[in-house]
Amino acid sequence: IVLQKCSHNNVDFEVLAYDKLRGAQSVNMAQSMFFAEQTGLKVKQVKITLNNSSIKTEAGALYYSKGKIESKTKSGGATGLFKKAVSGALTNESAIKPTYTGSGEIYLEPSFKHYLVLELENDSIIVDKGLFFCCSAEIDIKVMAQKNASSALLGGEGVFQIQLIGTGVVILELDVPESEIVSYELTNGEELKVDGNFAIARTSGVSFSVTKSDKSLLGSAINGEGFLNAFKGEGTVWLAPTAPMYKRLYTGISFGNSS
């Protein structure tokens, strides 16, 4: 099943889903597969078709390929490799982003996770750590540091994030489906305040900071909200409001107060 498809510069990107898993080998496995089917949980995979063109991926994302396709990895020598390794450790991303060039088909690692496909037009987006999956070769990938200490220490986004710059297709790997992603367009210096770190991406025209939920520190302390992540400027912010709920389900944390 093709869930999404888009093209750029002789490259076709497709998000595929396997309708059903039929390879049960035990009762326990069959039960897991049954409940997965009932809840709509599907294995998904990104397929990329190259026609004398190139793409970049997260290291280790390749599952298999067919055709005349070469892989090239730029390390920049020992110094460049060390810098990339440090950047990778700080952003939860791999140190190296391999480039695949040629003609043929590339299949990336299948997963139960979800994918968000974005098309950039001479633009720049900043994405949360660990979300980058693949992109057009024309997209430049950089590590960006938070501009102030409060954002780095209190915002929950970490000190560094990934910045994707240029024109082309970007695919992010998410814990929530695209249908649960909410995007907000900010104009005229509008501000979006978020109680948590479930903002997954923003365009570069939107600044990020941490602000008090009340005019005073005392008010922020007693109103139950504390500090908020604030996004301000001109551009788009993508939120995953349900992401904290999935984390609670995964860890078995209660959703309400016990009586």
ZAZA-355793 format. One line per field, with one value per residue (C-alpha): y, z negated, x negated; residue in three letters; residue number from 1. Coordinates in Angstrom, 2 decimals, padded with zeros to 5 digits. Layout:
REM ZAZA-355793
Y	c(Y,...);
Z	c(Z,...);
X	c(X,...);
lovex	c(ALA,...);
lumvo	c(NUM,...);
REM end
This chain:
REM ZAZA-355793
Y	c(000.00,003.45,005.92,008.92,009.75,012.82,013.55,015.94,016.19,012.67,011.06,009.43,009.09,006.67,005.69,002.11,000.05,-003.72,-004.50,-007.53,-009.65,-013.31,-015.10,-016.12,-018.99,-019.28,-018.50,-015.54,-014.13,-014.63,-012.77,-009.86,-009.75,-009.91,-006.99,-005.01,-005.53,-004.56,-001.29,-000.46,-000.89,-001.53,-002.04,000.91,001.39,004.19,003.33,005.69,005.42,007.07,008.07,009.20,011.15,011.18,011.11,011.29,009.04,008.51,006.09,002.49,003.26,001.25,-002.10,-003.15,-001.66,-002.75,-001.20,000.71,002.67,003.78,004.89,007.78,008.96,012.19,012.11,015.13,013.19,012.46,015.99,016.05,012.60,013.67,016.77,014.69,012.15,014.89,016.41,013.02,012.33,015.71,015.40,011.68,011.48,009.34,011.03,010.35,010.86,008.59,009.71,007.20,008.03,006.29,004.65,002.03,001.43,001.89,000.45,001.81,-000.07,-001.06,000.14,000.42,004.14,006.87,009.23,012.91,014.01,017.69,019.55,022.50,025.31,027.35,027.13,025.95,023.86,022.94,019.46,017.75,015.40,011.86,012.58,012.89,009.83,010.79,013.69,014.91,015.25,019.01,019.45,020.66,019.08,021.10,021.01,024.10,025.21,026.79,030.56,030.93,028.89,028.83,027.20,024.55,023.77,024.23,023.63,019.87,020.07,019.73,022.00,021.08,020.36,019.47,022.17,021.16,023.80,024.03,022.78,019.19,016.47,015.69,012.64,012.55,009.39,009.99,008.24,009.59,009.37,012.32,012.65,013.66,016.31,019.89,022.74,026.39,029.34,032.26,035.77,039.33,038.23,035.87,033.68,030.04,028.76,025.03,023.25,020.47,019.48,018.03,020.62,018.48,021.06,024.71,026.83,028.96,032.20,031.06,031.59,029.30,030.34,029.40,031.81,032.09,031.00,034.01,037.55,036.73,033.76,033.27,033.18,030.67,028.51,028.43,028.24,024.69,025.48,026.67,027.44,027.20,026.69,029.77,030.02,033.45,034.92,034.25,030.65,027.23,025.16,021.45,019.97,016.36,016.95,013.23,012.24,012.48,010.17,007.46,007.74,007.25,004.22,002.77,003.22,002.38,005.77,006.62,009.26,010.65,011.25,008.23,008.57);
Z	c(000.00,000.93,-001.87,-000.42,002.71,003.88,006.37,006.71,009.22,010.70,007.31,006.25,002.51,001.35,-002.12,-001.90,-004.38,-004.58,-004.79,-007.06,-008.61,-007.97,-009.24,-012.74,-014.12,-017.59,-019.47,-021.23,-017.93,-016.39,-019.29,-018.90,-015.16,-015.71,-018.14,-015.86,-012.98,-015.12,-016.18,-012.65,-013.50,-010.25,-009.25,-007.12,-004.82,-002.71,000.92,003.03,006.81,008.35,012.01,012.40,009.17,005.49,001.94,-001.63,-004.50,-008.17,-008.56,-008.82,-007.30,-004.11,-004.02,-000.44,003.04,006.67,009.69,010.38,007.16,005.44,001.85,000.98,-002.51,-003.16,-006.42,-005.94,-007.16,-010.79,-011.95,-010.05,-011.32,-014.92,-014.50,-012.96,-015.78,-018.40,-016.54,-016.29,-019.98,-020.85,-018.55,-018.79,-015.06,-013.32,-012.65,-008.91,-006.38,-003.38,000.13,002.66,006.37,009.54,010.98,009.25,006.12,002.47,-000.41,-003.89,-007.18,-007.86,-011.11,-013.11,-013.40,-011.28,-008.66,-007.92,-004.37,-003.94,-000.73,-001.13,001.41,000.77,-002.93,-006.17,-008.95,-012.38,-013.57,-016.93,-017.59,-016.27,-013.73,-010.47,-008.22,-004.61,-002.16,001.33,002.01,002.49,-001.16,-003.35,-006.83,-009.67,-013.46,-015.09,-018.68,-020.80,-020.99,-024.74,-027.86,-029.05,-025.81,-026.07,-029.76,-030.35,-026.97,-026.82,-023.23,-024.12,-023.31,-019.61,-016.90,-013.19,-010.54,-007.02,-004.34,-000.64,001.88,001.93,-000.05,-003.72,-005.51,-009.30,-011.37,-014.16,-017.09,-016.13,-012.83,-010.46,-011.21,-014.77,-013.72,-014.02,-012.14,-013.04,-010.83,-012.81,-011.32,-012.49,-015.40,-016.83,-019.72,-020.36,-023.91,-024.57,-027.93,-027.03,-024.35,-021.76,-019.10,-016.50,-013.91,-012.94,-010.00,-010.57,-010.72,-014.07,-017.16,-020.18,-023.80,-027.28,-029.07,-032.40,-032.36,-034.56,-034.74,-037.93,-038.98,-042.02,-039.82,-037.51,-040.49,-042.02,-038.89,-038.13,-034.70,-035.51,-032.32,-028.78,-025.42,-023.31,-019.51,-017.91,-014.46,-010.88,-009.76,-010.67,-013.85,-013.80,-017.05,-018.10,-020.96,-021.50,-021.82,-025.66,-025.80,-023.86,-026.22,-029.15,-027.51,-026.77,-030.33,-032.01,-033.74,-034.98,-033.03,-035.96,-039.67,-041.85,-044.23);
X	c(000.00,-001.39,-000.58,-002.43,-004.37,-006.27,-009.03,-011.94,-014.77,-014.41,-013.84,-010.55,-009.92,-007.22,-006.01,-004.74,-002.71,-002.35,001.36,001.01,-001.71,-000.94,-004.04,-002.91,-004.97,-003.44,-000.25,-001.87,-003.09,000.35,001.97,-000.43,000.22,003.99,004.00,001.67,004.10,007.10,005.47,004.31,000.63,-001.21,-004.81,-005.91,-008.88,-010.34,-011.06,-013.19,-013.50,-016.57,-016.87,-020.48,-020.06,-021.07,-019.67,-020.99,-019.95,-020.58,-023.49,-022.33,-018.92,-019.56,-017.73,-018.43,-018.81,-018.48,-020.16,-023.34,-023.65,-026.84,-027.27,-029.58,-030.39,-032.28,-034.17,-036.42,-039.46,-040.30,-039.44,-036.16,-035.21,-035.89,-033.70,-030.91,-031.15,-030.84,-027.87,-026.24,-026.63,-025.12,-022.09,-021.27,-021.98,-024.59,-027.91,-027.81,-025.01,-025.72,-024.79,-023.42,-023.81,-022.70,-019.60,-017.50,-015.46,-016.40,-014.39,-015.08,-014.67,-011.03,-009.52,-006.31,-007.04,-005.46,-006.81,-006.28,-007.11,-008.00,-008.82,-011.19,-011.37,-014.53,-013.75,-015.26,-013.73,-015.03,-014.02,-014.11,-017.01,-016.72,-013.95,-015.93,-015.53,-016.34,-016.24,-017.07,-020.78,-020.36,-019.40,-022.26,-022.36,-023.88,-024.06,-022.57,-023.19,-020.49,-020.97,-020.63,-021.31,-017.70,-016.54,-019.24,-018.81,-015.07,-013.44,-013.88,-015.17,-018.84,-021.76,-021.90,-019.34,-019.47,-018.96,-017.94,-018.49,-017.62,-015.08,-013.88,-012.12,-012.74,-011.35,-011.24,-010.68,-008.15,-006.52,-003.07,-001.12,-000.92,002.81,001.89,-000.64,000.62,-001.06,-000.69,-001.55,-002.95,-002.76,-003.34,-005.47,-002.84,-003.91,-003.08,-003.62,-003.91,-003.93,-006.37,-008.86,-006.44,-007.26,-009.04,-010.09,-009.99,-011.05,-014.13,-012.13,-010.69,-012.82,-012.75,-013.12,-011.92,-009.63,-007.81,-004.16,-003.35,-004.67,-006.56,-008.69,-006.44,-003.35,-005.02,-005.89,-002.39,-000.21,-001.37,-002.80,-006.32,-008.23,-006.89,-008.59,-007.92,-008.03,-007.88,-008.39,-007.35,-006.95,-005.60,-005.78,-004.90,-003.55,-002.92,-000.42,000.27,-003.41,-003.45,-000.41,-002.23,-005.18,-002.82,-001.25,-004.69,-005.95,-002.65,-002.31,001.17,003.10,005.03,004.81,005.42,008.33);
lovex	c(ILE,VAL,LEU,GLN,LYS,CYS,SER,HIS,ASN,ASN,VAL,ASP,PHE,GLU,VAL,LEU,ALA,TYR,ASP,LYS,LEU,ARG,GLY,ALA,GLN,SER,VAL,ASN,MET,ALA,GLN,SER,MET,PHE,PHE,ALA,GLU,GLN,THR,GLY,LEU,LYS,VAL,LYS,GLN,VAL,LYS,ILE,THR,LEU,ASN,ASN,SER,SER,ILE,LYS,THR,GLU,ALA,GLY,ALA,LEU,TYR,TYR,SER,LYS,GLY,LYS,ILE,GLU,SER,LYS,THR,LYS,SER,GLY,GLY,ALA,THR,GLY,LEU,PHE,LYS,LYS,ALA,VAL,SER,GLY,ALA,LEU,THR,ASN,GLU,SER,ALA,ILE,LYS,PRO,THR,TYR,THR,GLY,SER,GLY,GLU,ILE,TYR,LEU,GLU,PRO,SER,PHE,LYS,HIS,TYR,LEU,VAL,LEU,GLU,LEU,GLU,ASN,ASP,SER,ILE,ILE,VAL,ASP,LYS,GLY,LEU,PHE,PHE,CYS,CYS,SER,ALA,GLU,ILE,ASP,ILE,LYS,VAL,MET,ALA,GLN,LYS,ASN,ALA,SER,SER,ALA,LEU,LEU,GLY,GLY,GLU,GLY,VAL,PHE,GLN,ILE,GLN,LEU,ILE,GLY,THR,GLY,VAL,VAL,ILE,LEU,GLU,LEU,ASP,VAL,PRO,GLU,SER,GLU,ILE,VAL,SER,TYR,GLU,LEU,THR,ASN,GLY,GLU,GLU,LEU,LYS,VAL,ASP,GLY,ASN,PHE,ALA,ILE,ALA,ARG,THR,SER,GLY,VAL,SER,PHE,SER,VAL,THR,LYS,SER,ASP,LYS,SER,LEU,LEU,GLY,SER,ALA,ILE,ASN,GLY,GLU,GLY,PHE,LEU,ASN,ALA,PHE,LYS,GLY,GLU,GLY,THR,VAL,TRP,LEU,ALA,PRO,THR,ALA,PRO,MET,TYR,LYS,ARG,LEU,TYR,THR,GLY,ILE,SER,PHE,GLY,ASN,SER,SER);
lumvo	c(1,2,3,4,5,6,7,8,9,10,11,12,13,14,15,16,17,18,19,20,21,22,23,24,25,26,27,28,29,30,31,32,33,34,35,36,37,38,39,40,41,42,43,44,45,46,47,48,49,50,51,52,53,54,55,56,57,58,59,60,61,62,63,64,65,66,67,68,69,70,71,72,73,74,75,76,77,78,79,80,81,82,83,84,85,86,87,88,89,90,91,92,93,94,95,96,97,98,99,100,101,102,103,104,105,106,107,108,109,110,111,112,113,114,115,116,117,118,119,120,121,122,123,124,125,126,127,128,129,130,131,132,133,134,135,136,137,138,139,140,141,142,143,144,145,146,147,148,149,150,151,152,153,154,155,156,157,158,159,160,161,162,163,164,165,166,167,168,169,170,171,172,173,174,175,176,177,178,179,180,181,182,183,184,185,186,187,188,189,190,191,192,193,194,195,196,197,198,199,200,201,202,203,204,205,206,207,208,209,210,211,212,213,214,215,216,217,218,219,220,221,222,223,224,225,226,227,228,229,230,231,232,233,234,235,236,237,238,239,240,241,242,243,244,245,246,247,248,249,250,251,252,253,254,255,256,257,258,259);
REM end
